């Protein structure tokens, strides 16, 4: 979790070079060390393994709690990641708001 209190910005984009997901301009780690749902990297706009990998990576980065991120990744994928547009942006505040609406 960001301990400085800064509202981090997560962005996803489909480029000519493929899918790009960043946090504050830096590539977001897939976090295969926590759990590997897929070896194909990130995806969004649908339900599946690659969108759940994105959910896990975003939550692990945001929460700073790998186990909690793994527990919430399925719900976060269904409620948020599957509904993102082709190009998207979410802040730490957006993630907190989404998590508040997901039954924990």
C-alpha positions as CSV (number, residue, x, y, z in Angstrom):
1,X,0.0,0.0,0.0
2,X,1.1,3.5,-0.6
3,X,2.2,4.8,2.8
4,X,2.8,8.4,1.6
5,X,-1.0,9.0,1.3
6,X,-0.6,9.8,-2.4
7,X,-3.6,8.8,-4.6
8,X,-1.9,6.5,-7.0
9,X,-3.2,6.2,-10.6
10,X,-3.6,2.8,-12.3
11,X,-4.0,2.9,-16.1
12,X,-4.7,0.3,-18.7
13,X,-4.4,0.7,-22.5
14,X,-4.4,-1.4,-25.6
15,X,-1.5,-0.3,-27.8
16,X,0.1,-1.4,-31.0
17,X,2.7,-3.2,-28.8
18,X,0.0,-4.9,-26.8
19,X,-1.6,-4.4,-23.4
20,X,0.0,-1.9,-21.1
21,X,-1.0,-1.6,-17.4
22,X,0.8,1.0,-15.2
23,X,0.7,2.5,-11.8
24,X,1.9,6.1,-11.6
25,X,3.6,5.5,-15.0
26,X,5.5,2.4,-14.1
27,X,4.6,-1.1,-15.3
28,X,2.4,-3.1,-12.9
29,X,3.9,-6.4,-11.8
30,X,1.7,-9.4,-12.6
31,X,2.4,-10.9,-9.2
32,X,2.8,-14.5,-10.3
33,X,4.6,-15.0,-7.0
34,X,1.2,-14.8,-5.2
35,X,-0.8,-16.9,-7.6
36,X,-0.6,-17.6,-11.3
37,X,-4.1,-17.6,-12.8
38,X,-2.6,-17.4,-16.3
39,X,0.7,-17.1,-18.1
40,X,-0.8,-14.8,-20.7
41,X,-0.6,-11.6,-18.7
42,X,-3.3,-9.0,-18.0
43,X,-6.7,-8.5,-19.7
44,X,-10.0,-6.8,-18.9
45,X,-13.6,-6.3,-20.2
46,X,-14.6,-9.9,-19.5
47,X,-14.6,-12.6,-16.8
48,X,-11.6,-15.0,-16.9
49,X,-8.1,-15.9,-15.8
50,X,-6.2,-12.9,-17.3
51,X,-8.7,-10.3,-15.8
52,X,-8.3,-12.1,-12.4
53,X,-4.5,-11.8,-12.7
54,X,-5.0,-8.0,-13.2
55,X,-7.4,-7.8,-10.2
56,X,-4.8,-9.7,-8.1
57,X,-1.9,-7.5,-9.1
58,X,-3.9,-4.2,-8.6
59,X,-5.1,-5.3,-5.2
60,X,-1.8,-6.6,-4.0
61,X,-0.2,-3.3,-5.0
62,X,-2.9,-1.2,-3.5
63,X,-3.5,-3.1,-0.3
64,X,0.0,-4.2,0.4
65,X,-1.5,-7.5,1.7
66,X,-1.0,-10.5,-0.7
67,X,-3.4,-12.8,1.1
68,X,-6.2,-10.3,1.2
69,X,-5.6,-9.4,-2.5
70,X,-5.9,-13.1,-3.4
71,X,-9.1,-13.5,-1.4
72,X,-10.7,-10.4,-3.0
73,X,-9.4,-10.9,-6.6
74,X,-12.4,-12.9,-7.8
75,X,-14.9,-10.4,-6.6
76,X,-12.9,-7.4,-7.7
77,X,-12.5,-9.0,-11.2
78,X,-16.3,-9.6,-11.5
79,X,-17.4,-6.3,-10.2
80,X,-14.7,-4.0,-11.6
81,X,-12.1,-5.4,-14.0
82,X,-14.7,-7.2,-16.2
83,X,-16.5,-3.9,-16.6
84,X,-13.6,-1.7,-17.6
85,X,-13.4,0.0,-21.0
86,X,-10.6,-0.7,-23.5
87,X,-8.7,2.3,-22.0
88,X,-9.2,3.0,-18.4
89,X,-7.9,4.8,-15.3
90,X,-8.5,4.2,-11.7
91,X,-7.1,5.9,-8.6
92,X,-6.5,4.5,-5.2
93,X,-9.7,6.2,-4.1
94,X,-11.6,4.5,-6.9
95,X,-10.3,1.1,-5.7
96,X,-11.2,1.8,-2.1
97,X,-14.7,2.8,-3.2
98,X,-15.1,-0.4,-5.3
99,X,-13.9,-2.5,-2.4
100,X,-16.4,-0.8,-0.1
101,X,-19.2,-2.0,-2.3
102,X,-17.9,-5.6,-2.5
103,X,-19.0,-7.9,0.3
104,X,-15.8,-8.7,2.2
